[in-house]
Each structure stands twice: as C-alpha cells, then as structure tokens.
C-alpha cells in the first residue's frame, strides 16, 4: 500500500513538473526573436535590430528616428557599450487581444559602459542616470576600467499575429504615455 501511494505521488509530481515546464510552448519563439533583437543591437546591426520592434510603435516614434536613437546609444564613440549574459525570466502565456497575441517577457543582461572619453562631471551625470533607470544596487562604477557595470532588468511586450514571428516593445513606466497609443489597456496595466 505504501509503495503504491509513493508511486502514485511520484507520478503525480512528475506530471505536474512536466506540465509546468511545457506550460508556454511560445517561449522558444519569443526567446529566439528577443535574442535576435538583443544580438543585433550588440553587434551594432541597428537596422536589423529595428526590424524586431513592433511596427505599431513606429506610429509614436518613426522607424528612422528609432534607428538613429539606437545608433547614437550603441555606436556612440564617447561611451563604448557592451552587452552580455542575456537571460530570461518567466514569459507570460500569450493572450489574444484584437487579432494579435501579447505576452510580457522579462529579460536580464549585463551592460558595461566605458566612460573613459568623457569628463568627470559627465561621468557623474551618466552614473546618476543609470542609477535612476536601473536602481542603486544594479549599478557599479569600476574605477580601474573607467566603466559602469549595470545589471539591467527589463521587460518587453512580445507581439505576434501567428505566434511564430514575434516583435517587441520595451515596457518602461516613463514611456507609458506613448505606449497607450500602441498597446491594449490590459497590457498597459502591467507596466
């Protein structure tokens, strides 16, 4: 009797664990697309990276302007930025709203921002901006390398019509007023 109960309990736990691991079959496609976006930016292939952005976002910021913003940020000769250690949190199950699927995807990476080309006043301003954006505990100044090391914790909204090809909008509170024009209220409530 004890053996049967133990086998039943073990089988139940196995099934629950397996079901939990398979709960969101869209994870792989979302991770692949988000990784493509991050790698494009990391490799300075800005125009390729812009193609991963949700097209409706370009009604708020034109595509060409977005490409310029990303290029100025990641190809800036005064601040060399390196991205590494991309990881994902638990991606929400996609929800169909108005003919499109939406899923919030948390992701994390390390940014190393070399500020050796700027003066001390500008270094402090950059450090303050990083601290405000990412949090005091997530930003360290490496004096020997003249660089900031940031543990960036981000969230993006993955959007798809077919659940195979995914595009993204970064979810940040400071851009919520712009995102109102792009994302459904149900998603905006999560920002």
VEXGUDREN-258007 format. One line per 10 residues: number of its first residue (from 1); for each residue x, z, y of N, C-alpha, C, CB. Coordinates in steps of 0.001 Angstrom, whole numbers, plus 500000, padded with zeros to 6 digits. Glycine has a CB too. Layout:
% VEXGUDREN-258007
NUM) X Z Y X Z Y X Z Y X Z Y | ...
***
This chain:
% VEXGUDREN-258007
1) 500826 500000 498807 500000 500000 500000 500873 500000 501260 499059 501213 499996 | 501892 500879 501290 502777 500935 502441 503523 499608 502612 503772 502095 502294 | 503923 499022 501497 504650 497751 501547 503761 496661 502128 505145 497346 500141 | 502507 496605 501697 501583 495587 502204 501324 495789 503700 500251 495628 501420 | 501171 497037 504103 500952 497344 505506 502177 496938 506337 500645 498845 505686 | 503371 497242 505812 504604 496872 506502 504722 495348 506630 505827 497441 505755 | 504427 494610 505560 504500 493138 505578 503482 492581 506574 504243 492549 504154 | 502274 493140 506574 501237 492686 507495 501656 492944 508950 499899 493393 507186 | 502193 494121 509216 502649 494463 510556 503791 493532 510985 503103 495940 510609 | 504751 493297 510084 505881 492414 510386 505390 490994 510648 506903 492421 509230
11) 504484 490489 509848 503941 489139 510026 503189 489028 511349 503010 488773 508855 | 502446 490063 511693 501713 490052 512962 502665 490012 514145 500802 491277 513068 | 503701 490835 514111 504682 490845 515188 505402 489504 515303 505693 491961 514967 | 505717 488896 514152 506370 487584 514160 505471 486544 514816 506730 487148 512727 | 504193 486540 514451 503252 485569 515021 503076 485772 516525 501894 485673 514320 | 502979 487024 516941 502825 487322 518368 504074 486889 519129 502554 488831 518590 | 505253 487189 518585 506506 486793 519233 506625 485283 519323 507701 487363 518477 | 506299 484593 518246 506391 483138 518229 505392 482528 519200 506155 482600 516813 | 504179 483055 519232 503153 482542 520155 503582 482764 521596 501787 483223 519894 | 504195 483912 521882 504664 484196 523231 505769 483251 523643 505143 485625 523335
21) 506665 482932 522713 507762 482020 523023 507254 480608 523265 508786 482019 521896 | 506154 480240 522647 505606 478898 522778 504453 478836 523776 505142 478399 521430 | 504245 479910 524535 503069 480013 525402 502993 478914 526451 503060 481347 526085 | 504112 478449 526949 504076 477445 528004 504920 476234 527591 504586 478039 529345 | 504278 475248 526949 505029 474068 526494 505560 473223 527646 504152 473209 525610 | 505119 473473 528878 505585 472719 530042 506917 473232 530572 504549 472773 531141 | 507357 474398 530097 508607 474997 530589 509774 474014 530565 508959 476221 529759 | 509967 473341 529438 511133 472457 529287 511116 471341 530330 511169 471852 527870 | 509967 470718 530542 509875 469626 531513 510086 470143 532936 508511 468922 531402 | 509524 471299 533253 509692 471879 534589 511162 472245 534809 508783 473134 534769
31) 511780 472901 533835 513189 473274 533960 514085 472047 534096 513623 474103 532755 | 513778 470997 533341 514581 469779 533409 514517 469166 534811 514101 468760 532356 | 513318 469069 535370 513173 468487 536705 513802 469372 537781 511698 468257 537020 | 513586 470676 537693 514155 471582 538698 515687 471586 538603 513597 473022 538513 | 516208 471517 537384 517657 471419 537194 518177 470115 537791 518019 471506 535691 | 517428 469025 537620 517809 467752 538221 517890 467848 539735 516824 466668 537825 | 516912 468520 540341 516917 468719 541790 518149 469511 542221 515636 469443 542239 | 518368 470660 541591 519496 471536 541948 520826 470803 541741 519465 472843 541103 | 520963 470101 540610 522215 469381 540347 522444 468249 541348 522210 468819 538926 | 521383 467585 541765 521521 466526 542774 522068 467095 544076 520164 465834 543027
41) 521537 468231 544483 521992 468877 545718 523437 469355 545534 521055 470075 546103 | 523684 469971 544396 525017 470498 544089 526068 469386 544109 525013 471195 542718 | 525710 468214 543591 526629 467071 543514 526605 466215 544782 526282 466207 542309 | 525905 466710 545809 525814 466029 547108 525110 464673 547022 527203 465839 547684 | 524233 464513 546049 523422 463298 545908 522064 463587 546544 523269 462862 544387 | 522080 463707 547860 520924 464176 548610 519712 463261 548443 521277 464297 550074 | 519898 461953 548543 518740 461044 548432 518109 461133 547049 519161 459587 548721 | 518918 461361 546029 518381 461566 544677 517605 462884 544616 519526 461561 543622 | 518153 463923 545237 517506 465227 545249 516163 465212 545964 518409 466236 545896 | 516075 464454 547051 514833 464376 547819 513700 463802 546954 515035 463509 549086
51) 514034 462972 545985 513013 462394 545103 512333 463433 544211 513636 461322 544237 | 512908 464617 544103 512306 465702 543322 511339 466544 544160 513400 466597 542741 | 511244 466262 545443 510358 467033 546327 508944 466454 546245 510880 467012 547808 | 507964 467324 546208 506553 466962 546134 506211 466017 547290 505652 468233 546173 | 505752 464806 547005 505504 463803 548060 504589 464270 549195 504909 462583 547443 | 503603 465123 548904 502720 465598 549979 503474 466431 551010 501575 466419 549394 | 504609 466999 550619 505406 467788 551559 505915 466919 552709 506589 468451 550833 | 506062 465619 552453 506565 464713 553484 505525 464413 554561 507024 463421 552850 | 504314 464923 554401 503335 464843 555485 503624 465923 556532 501892 464994 554933 | 504375 466948 556126 504758 468037 557020 506127 467743 557648 504786 469388 556256
61) 507078 467396 556793 508422 467018 557245 508706 465649 556642 509524 468090 556818 | 508919 464635 557463 509185 463294 556941 510383 463288 555981 509436 462320 558099 | 510319 462421 554996 511336 462339 553948 512745 462171 554528 511021 461179 553006 | 512892 461298 555519 514198 461049 556125 514731 462306 556815 514109 459892 557130 | 513835 463041 557475 514236 464275 558145 514659 465314 557111 513086 464821 559021 | 513929 465402 556010 514274 466341 554938 515643 466003 554364 513203 466317 553821 | 515914 464727 554169 517216 464294 553655 518329 464697 554632 517228 462755 553422 | 518083 464547 555926 519080 464932 556932 519321 466443 556919 518627 464482 558333 | 518242 467214 556794 518369 468682 556766 519213 469114 555565 516965 469358 556710 | 518913 468550 554405 519672 468902 553198 521131 468458 553329 519029 468257 551946
71) 521344 467264 553870 522719 466775 554047 523494 467658 555014 522713 465325 554553 | 522858 468065 556124 523526 468940 557094 523856 470296 556477 522646 469131 558338 | 523001 470758 555581 523218 472058 554957 524298 471987 553878 521916 472579 554359 | 524187 471021 552988 525076 470996 551819 526285 470077 551973 524299 470575 550613 | 526345 469246 552991 527514 468404 553254 528166 468787 554573 527119 466922 553272 | 527948 470008 555000 528454 470492 556281 529975 470715 556186 527727 471810 556697 | 530766 470027 557006 532225 470190 556928 532703 471571 557395 532902 469118 557758 | 531872 472297 558127 532267 473615 558621 531930 474748 557665 531611 473873 559939 | 531038 474492 556720 530647 475503 555733 530544 474822 554368 529286 476194 556126 | 531527 475030 553553 531521 474431 552223 530659 475311 551303 532988 474279 551661
81) 529615 474725 550729 528693 475479 549884 528798 475012 548440 527248 475331 550389 | 528947 475969 547541 528979 475688 546108 527811 476415 545447 530344 476123 545474 | 527152 475750 544505 526046 476356 543759 526459 476454 542294 524719 475524 543919 | 526081 477568 541655 526405 477744 540233 525428 478715 539587 527855 478249 540058 | 525528 478835 538280 524778 479819 537486 523263 479709 537619 525196 481196 537880 | 522719 478510 537527 521264 478335 537607 520592 478981 536401 520894 476832 537689 | 519588 479814 536684 518793 480474 535634 517332 480430 536060 519267 481964 535388 | 516458 480594 535088 515027 480556 535361 514370 481870 534973 514369 479396 534616 | 513348 482227 535738 512503 483352 535379 511352 482817 534536 511982 484106 536650 | 510314 483604 534400 509145 483190 533631 508303 482229 534460 508305 484417 533198
91) 508160 481023 533944 507399 479988 534640 505925 480153 534294 507906 478560 534262 | 505093 480142 535317 503651 480288 535085 503107 479091 534322 502900 480450 536418 | 502047 479337 533597 501363 478254 532903 500727 477347 533964 500281 478809 531896 | 500939 476024 533868 500364 475119 534867 498843 475214 534932 500770 473690 534566 | 498362 475136 536148 496928 475233 536402 496468 473951 537094 496590 476491 537269 | 495407 473341 536572 494919 472097 537158 494016 472415 538345 494161 471247 536104 | 494393 471862 539506 493619 472045 540730 493534 470671 541398 494275 473132 541693 | 492341 470152 541516 492135 468882 542213 492908 467707 541651 492492 469041 543627 | 492997 467596 540353 493657 466447 539739 495162 466575 539558 493386 465256 540546 | 495731 467707 539962 497167 467921 539785 497391 469288 539136 497921 467825 541152
101) 498528 469409 538461 498900 470669 537834 499927 471381 538716 499465 470433 536402 | 499739 472687 538867 500613 473507 539694 501104 474694 538877 499880 473984 540976 | 502396 474994 538984 502962 476156 538297 504063 476745 539184 503524 475766 536875 | 504056 478047 539344 505096 478721 540107 506280 478969 539172 504569 480064 540732 | 507468 478558 539641 508677 478659 538827 509757 479448 539576 509198 477251 538452 | 510022 480680 539138 511125 481422 539755 512463 480926 539197 510966 482952 539509 | 513457 480846 540061 514783 480446 539608 515832 481185 540432 514973 478907 539720 | 517027 481255 539868 518098 482045 540460 519394 481242 540361 518237 483437 539753 | 520235 481379 541355 521547 480763 541295 522486 481501 542240 521471 479260 541652 | 523768 481204 542113 524775 481808 542966 525224 480764 543978 525979 482345 542132
111) 525272 481173 545222 525788 480332 546304 527096 480948 546784 524750 480203 547485 | 528075 480102 546954 529319 480557 547567 529511 479702 548802 530554 480451 546578 | 529543 480353 549945 529605 479656 551228 530908 479992 551922 528403 480027 552123 | 531824 479044 551939 533120 479221 552588 532938 479028 554092 534183 478223 552017 | 533286 480064 554852 533118 480028 556304 534458 480104 557040 532218 481172 556752 | 535520 479674 556386 536853 479774 556992 537019 478881 558224 537908 479415 555966 | 536167 477874 558378 536277 476940 559513 535562 477413 560770 535728 475600 559120 | 534863 478537 560704 534102 478990 561870 534706 480276 562437 532619 479213 561497 | 534400 480545 563699 534945 481741 564341 534238 483011 563855 534824 481624 565865 | 534794 484159 564192 534277 485440 563703 532839 485695 564124 535147 486566 564196
121) 532494 485335 565360 531128 485528 565834 530138 484719 564977 531014 485120 567323 | 530506 483481 564690 529641 482624 563880 529556 483141 562442 530158 481172 563895 | 530648 483669 561915 530650 484251 560562 529629 485384 560477 532068 484773 560188 | 529610 486232 561515 528667 487354 561546 527225 486848 561595 528951 488265 562757 | 526982 485825 562420 525632 485257 562515 525194 484655 561181 525576 484187 563619 | 526109 483979 560523 525800 483394 559207 525508 484506 558206 526977 482505 558702 | 526325 485552 558234 526111 486691 557329 524772 487358 557570 527225 487714 557489 | 524394 487508 558836 523098 488103 559184 521957 487221 558681 522983 488305 560716 | 522097 485928 558865 521051 485000 558402 520901 485063 556880 521377 483552 558842 | 522020 485099 556159 521964 485194 554692 521318 486509 554262 523382 485076 554085
131) 521683 487599 554931 521131 488911 554585 519620 488944 554828 521826 490022 555401 | 519176 488355 555936 517738 488320 556218 516995 487482 555185 517482 487766 557623 | 517590 486395 554764 516922 485497 553832 516938 486018 552395 517568 484137 553885 | 518087 486524 551944 518241 486870 550529 518252 488372 550239 519502 486270 550013 | 518432 489205 551268 518457 490656 551071 519867 491215 551091 517790 491015 549764 | 519989 492408 551616 521282 493088 551768 522049 493184 550450 521072 494483 552336 | 521362 493521 549368 522018 493709 548069 522449 492402 547421 521097 494445 547135 | 521988 491289 547941 522270 489990 547311 523393 489216 548008 521013 489144 547300 | 523928 489754 549103 524943 489042 549888 526214 489887 549968 524412 488713 551318 | 527346 489271 549624 528647 489953 549739 529599 489038 550498 529235 490324 548321
141) 530403 489647 551350 531436 488872 552027 532748 489078 551280 531570 489287 553530 | 533367 487990 550870 534641 488029 550162 535740 487710 551183 534662 487013 548947 | 536314 488740 551776 537282 488554 552867 538490 487733 552420 537750 489913 553394 | 538971 487958 551224 540147 487226 550739 539895 485722 550646 540565 487759 549375 | 538639 485350 550421 538288 483935 550285 537598 483385 551528 537393 483737 549078 | 537335 484270 552488 536626 483862 553698 535297 483193 553339 537498 482908 554541 | 534567 483845 552434 533334 483234 551923 532278 484304 551676 533611 482445 550623 | 531035 483865 551772 529913 484718 551377 529512 484334 549971 528704 484583 552364 | 529203 485338 549167 528700 485131 547811 527267 485639 547796 529591 485867 546728 | 526346 484759 547461 524918 485091 547535 524267 484904 546175 524205 484222 548593
151) 523528 485903 545746 522675 485774 544559 521302 485373 545075 522617 487124 543702 | 521031 484088 545006 519783 483554 545563 518662 483664 544545 519962 482086 546001 | 517591 484296 544941 516374 484415 544132 515318 483585 544830 515911 485924 543957 | 514882 482538 544149 513971 481581 544775 512729 481391 543902 514683 480224 545012 | 511722 480795 544516 510524 480386 543780 510117 479010 544282 509353 481423 543954 | 509719 478193 543349 509241 476862 543716 507888 476652 543059 510257 475747 543288 | 507103 475788 543656 505855 475368 543037 506122 474009 542415 504663 475315 544075 | 505984 473944 541103 506131 472681 540379 504771 471986 540392 506646 472912 538900 | 504766 470677 540654 503519 469919 540748 503652 468650 539913 503177 469576 542234 | 502592 468347 539154 502597 467143 538319 501186 466617 538131 503239 467430 536954
161) 501079 465310 537971 499788 464709 537617 499654 464576 536105 499629 463328 538287 | 500805 464402 535412 500785 464128 533972 501445 465203 533104 501456 462827 533714 | 501968 466264 533707 502655 467362 533019 503940 466903 532334 501729 467993 531993 | 504450 465751 532747 505730 465259 532217 506759 465163 533337 505550 463879 531534 | 506338 464590 534443 507192 464404 535610 506779 465434 536655 507088 462942 536176 | 507729 466260 537082 507424 467358 537994 508196 467205 539303 507752 468708 537338 | 507536 467516 540404 508173 467592 541712 507987 469017 542227 507573 466531 542714 | 508666 469345 543335 508711 470744 543752 508560 470947 545246 509987 471354 543310 | 508068 472128 545566 508058 472641 546931 508581 474067 546822 506602 472577 547600 | 509588 474382 547628 510126 475741 547629 509111 476650 548306 511516 475810 548352
171) 508827 477780 547680 507850 478734 548205 508571 479840 548961 506986 479330 547064 | 508432 479825 550274 509020 480860 551114 508003 481277 552159 510329 480366 551782 | 507905 482577 552376 506918 483110 553319 507039 482505 554709 507054 484605 553414 | 508275 482278 555159 508447 481760 556518 507933 480336 556687 509899 481812 556899 | 507685 479635 555574 507152 478267 555650 505689 478172 555223 507984 477344 554789 | 505054 479318 555051 503677 479324 554564 502732 478541 555475 503186 480750 554426 | 502932 478626 556785 502045 477894 557700 502157 476385 557501 502371 478251 559154 | 503315 475895 557098 503480 474472 556802 502926 474132 555418 504962 474075 556891 | 503100 475047 554487 502652 474807 553112 501129 474758 552997 503199 475888 552193 | 500416 475333 553979 498950 475301 553994 498454 473854 553948 498400 476021 555254
181) 499214 472951 554543 498828 471547 554596 499144 470802 553301 499519 470871 555753 | 499857 471459 552374 500385 470778 551202 499849 471336 549880 501879 470861 551210 | 499699 472651 549811 499357 473302 548543 497961 473911 548574 500380 474380 548215 | 497317 474002 547402 495998 474645 547335 496087 476135 547673 495385 474460 545937 | 495000 476681 548181 494933 478095 548577 495326 479020 547432 493524 478444 549060 | 494894 478701 546226 495173 479535 545059 496684 479693 544850 494520 478932 543801 | 497430 478659 545133 498886 478714 545016 499477 479428 546223 499481 477295 544884 | 498978 479151 547406 499481 479794 548625 499309 481305 548587 498773 479231 549845 | 498267 481776 547907 498056 483219 547796 499184 483909 547037 496731 483500 547110 | 499986 483129 546313 501100 483687 545532 502403 483741 546331 501313 482863 544269
191) 502364 483163 547536 503593 483124 548361 503806 484490 549003 503504 482005 549465
***
